[in-house]
Amino acid sequence: MTMTHDSSDYSARIREYVAQNLLFSDKGFNHDDDASFLEEGIIDSLGIIELVSFVESQFGVSVADRDLVPDNFDSVRKLDAYIRSKLSAGN
């Protein structure tokens, strides 16, 4: 598997993954990038675990247990920022 780190498409890749693999939608991700995954019912706690796996495999980021907080994983925008910060810090 090839991991690309084109920073311009992080949010797009997150939206695509959530739509296809967690919402099972072929119509895309129809929520604002700031929409709370949990509060809006977009994904549940098991979905967060799938999202962690996606982040680790697609971006090469190692997610520590302490990082599993809403500030990092509860919206497209927050997850995008988390991925960027991990990659800029060298993971």
C-alpha atoms as an extended CHARMM CRD file, in Angstrom:
* protein
*
        91  EXT
         1         1  MET       CA              0.0000000000        0.0000000000        0.0000000000  PROA      1               0.0000000000
         2         2  THR       CA              1.3160000000        3.4180000000       -0.9590000000  PROA      2               0.0000000000
         3         3  MET       CA              0.8690000000        6.2150000000        1.5150000000  PROA      3               0.0000000000
         4         4  THR       CA              0.6860000000        9.6530000000        0.0260000000  PROA      4               0.0000000000
         5         5  HSD       CA              1.0590000000       12.7710000000        2.0690000000  PROA      5               0.0000000000
         6         6  ASP       CA             -0.4300000000       15.3700000000       -0.2570000000  PROA      6               0.0000000000
         7         7  SER       CA             -1.7150000000       17.7500000000        2.3950000000  PROA      7               0.0000000000
         8         8  SER       CA             -4.3180000000       19.2440000000        0.1020000000  PROA      8               0.0000000000
         9         9  ASP       CA             -6.4460000000       16.1210000000        0.1220000000  PROA      9               0.0000000000
        10        10  TYR       CA             -6.5500000000       15.0210000000        3.7860000000  PROA      10              0.0000000000
        11        11  SER       CA            -10.0910000000       16.2750000000        4.3940000000  PROA      11              0.0000000000
        12        12  ALA       CA            -11.2920000000       14.8780000000        1.0820000000  PROA      12              0.0000000000
        13        13  ARG       CA             -9.8560000000       11.4560000000        1.9220000000  PROA      13              0.0000000000
        14        14  ILE       CA            -11.4570000000       11.5510000000        5.3880000000  PROA      14              0.0000000000
        15        15  ARG       CA            -14.8670000000       12.5230000000        3.9420000000  PROA      15              0.0000000000
        16        16  GLU       CA            -14.6230000000        9.7960000000        1.3040000000  PROA      16              0.0000000000
        17        17  TYR       CA            -13.6750000000        7.1360000000        3.8620000000  PROA      17              0.0000000000
        18        18  VAL       CA            -16.4500000000        8.0840000000        6.2840000000  PROA      18              0.0000000000
        19        19  ALA       CA            -19.0640000000        8.2070000000        3.5060000000  PROA      19              0.0000000000
        20        20  GLN       CA            -18.1150000000        4.8770000000        1.9410000000  PROA      20              0.0000000000
        21        21  ASN       CA            -17.0660000000        2.8050000000        4.9580000000  PROA      21              0.0000000000
        22        22  LEU       CA            -19.0430000000        4.1740000000        7.8980000000  PROA      22              0.0000000000
        23        23  LEU       CA            -22.1390000000        5.7420000000        6.3460000000  PROA      23              0.0000000000
        24        24  PHE       CA            -22.2240000000        3.2800000000        3.4290000000  PROA      24              0.0000000000
        25        25  SER       CA            -23.2250000000        6.1290000000        1.1530000000  PROA      25              0.0000000000
        26        26  ASP       CA            -22.4390000000        6.4880000000       -2.5120000000  PROA      26              0.0000000000
        27        27  LYS       CA            -23.6760000000       10.0950000000       -2.3550000000  PROA      27              0.0000000000
        28        28  GLY       CA            -20.6630000000       11.3540000000       -0.4330000000  PROA      28              0.0000000000
        29        29  PHE       CA            -20.2700000000       13.0590000000        2.8930000000  PROA      29              0.0000000000
        30        30  ASN       CA            -23.0960000000       15.5770000000        3.1930000000  PROA      30              0.0000000000
        31        31  HSD       CA            -22.0790000000       17.2590000000        6.4340000000  PROA      31              0.0000000000
        32        32  ASP       CA            -20.0400000000       20.3300000000        7.3150000000  PROA      32              0.0000000000
        33        33  ASP       CA            -16.3780000000       19.6300000000        8.0790000000  PROA      33              0.0000000000
        34        34  ASP       CA            -17.0020000000       20.9200000000       11.6260000000  PROA      34              0.0000000000
        35        35  ALA       CA            -19.9670000000       18.5850000000       12.2500000000  PROA      35              0.0000000000
        36        36  SER       CA            -19.3980000000       16.4070000000       15.3160000000  PROA      36              0.0000000000
        37        37  PHE       CA            -19.1990000000       12.7580000000       14.2710000000  PROA      37              0.0000000000
        38        38  LEU       CA            -20.6680000000       11.6020000000       17.5880000000  PROA      38              0.0000000000
        39        39  GLU       CA            -23.2190000000       14.3590000000       18.3320000000  PROA      39              0.0000000000
        40        40  GLU       CA            -24.5950000000       14.2840000000       14.7800000000  PROA      40              0.0000000000
        41        41  GLY       CA            -24.7880000000       10.4780000000       14.7950000000  PROA      41              0.0000000000
        42        42  ILE       CA            -22.4450000000       10.2920000000       11.8080000000  PROA      42              0.0000000000
        43        43  ILE       CA            -20.4310000000        7.5100000000       13.4420000000  PROA      43              0.0000000000
        44        44  ASP       CA            -20.5250000000        5.6460000000       16.7460000000  PROA      44              0.0000000000
        45        45  SER       CA            -17.7710000000        4.4860000000       19.0860000000  PROA      45              0.0000000000
        46        46  LEU       CA            -16.9900000000        1.4820000000       16.8740000000  PROA      46              0.0000000000
        47        47  GLY       CA            -16.7100000000        3.8610000000       13.9540000000  PROA      47              0.0000000000
        48        48  ILE       CA            -14.0330000000        5.7700000000       15.8520000000  PROA      48              0.0000000000
        49        49  ILE       CA            -11.9950000000        2.5640000000       16.0820000000  PROA      49              0.0000000000
        50        50  GLU       CA            -12.3640000000        2.0740000000       12.3190000000  PROA      50              0.0000000000
        51        51  LEU       CA            -11.3260000000        5.6920000000       11.8230000000  PROA      51              0.0000000000
        52        52  VAL       CA             -8.1740000000        5.0920000000       13.8920000000  PROA      52              0.0000000000
        53        53  SER       CA             -7.2880000000        2.1280000000       11.6940000000  PROA      53              0.0000000000
        54        54  PHE       CA             -7.8760000000        4.2450000000        8.5790000000  PROA      54              0.0000000000
        55        55  VAL       CA             -5.6330000000        7.0510000000        9.8730000000  PROA      55              0.0000000000
        56        56  GLU       CA             -2.8410000000        4.6480000000       10.7880000000  PROA      56              0.0000000000
        57        57  SER       CA             -2.9140000000        2.7740000000        7.4890000000  PROA      57              0.0000000000
        58        58  GLN       CA             -3.5590000000        5.6480000000        5.0840000000  PROA      58              0.0000000000
        59        59  PHE       CA             -1.3770000000        8.3360000000        6.6200000000  PROA      59              0.0000000000
        60        60  GLY       CA              1.2420000000        6.2840000000        8.4550000000  PROA      60              0.0000000000
        61        61  VAL       CA              0.3240000000        7.9360000000       11.7390000000  PROA      61              0.0000000000
        62        62  SER       CA              0.6330000000        6.0350000000       14.9950000000  PROA      62              0.0000000000
        63        63  VAL       CA             -2.3760000000        6.8770000000       17.1810000000  PROA      63              0.0000000000
        64        64  ALA       CA             -1.6710000000        6.6680000000       20.9130000000  PROA      64              0.0000000000
        65        65  ASP       CA             -4.4980000000        5.9170000000       23.3510000000  PROA      65              0.0000000000
        66        66  ARG       CA             -4.0850000000        9.4000000000       24.8480000000  PROA      66              0.0000000000
        67        67  ASP       CA             -4.8640000000       10.8650000000       21.4100000000  PROA      67              0.0000000000
        68        68  LEU       CA             -8.3260000000        9.2620000000       21.2590000000  PROA      68              0.0000000000
        69        69  VAL       CA            -10.1850000000       12.3640000000       22.3520000000  PROA      69              0.0000000000
        70        70  PRO       CA            -12.9070000000       14.4180000000       20.6570000000  PROA      70              0.0000000000
        71        71  ASP       CA            -10.4390000000       17.2560000000       20.0090000000  PROA      71              0.0000000000
        72        72  ASN       CA             -8.6780000000       14.9220000000       17.5540000000  PROA      72              0.0000000000
        73        73  PHE       CA            -11.3190000000       12.5720000000       16.1580000000  PROA      73              0.0000000000
        74        74  ASP       CA            -14.7630000000       14.2060000000       16.3000000000  PROA      74              0.0000000000
        75        75  SER       CA            -15.0020000000       15.9660000000       12.9370000000  PROA      75              0.0000000000
        76        76  VAL       CA            -13.3610000000       16.0790000000        9.5430000000  PROA      76              0.0000000000
        77        77  ARG       CA            -11.6360000000       19.3550000000       10.4290000000  PROA      77              0.0000000000
        78        78  LYS       CA            -10.3430000000       18.0920000000       13.7910000000  PROA      78              0.0000000000
        79        79  LEU       CA             -9.0750000000       14.8450000000       12.2830000000  PROA      79              0.0000000000
        80        80  ASP       CA             -7.3920000000       16.7090000000        9.4290000000  PROA      80              0.0000000000
        81        81  ALA       CA             -5.6180000000       18.9670000000       11.9660000000  PROA      81              0.0000000000
        82        82  TYR       CA             -4.5890000000       15.9560000000       14.0580000000  PROA      82              0.0000000000
        83        83  ILE       CA             -3.1010000000       14.1620000000       11.0410000000  PROA      83              0.0000000000
        84        84  ARG       CA             -1.2160000000       17.3050000000        9.9890000000  PROA      84              0.0000000000
        85        85  SER       CA              0.1920000000       17.8210000000       13.4760000000  PROA      85              0.0000000000
        86        86  LYS       CA              1.3220000000       14.1940000000       13.7650000000  PROA      86              0.0000000000
        87        87  LEU       CA              2.9970000000       14.2590000000       10.3420000000  PROA      87              0.0000000000
        88        88  SER       CA              4.7120000000       17.5950000000       10.9700000000  PROA      88              0.0000000000
        89        89  ALA       CA              6.0130000000       16.2690000000       14.2980000000  PROA      89              0.0000000000
        90        90  GLY       CA              7.4180000000       13.2260000000       12.5570000000  PROA      90              0.0000000000
        91        91  ASN       CA              4.5480000000       11.0400000000       13.8170000000  PROA      91              0.0000000000
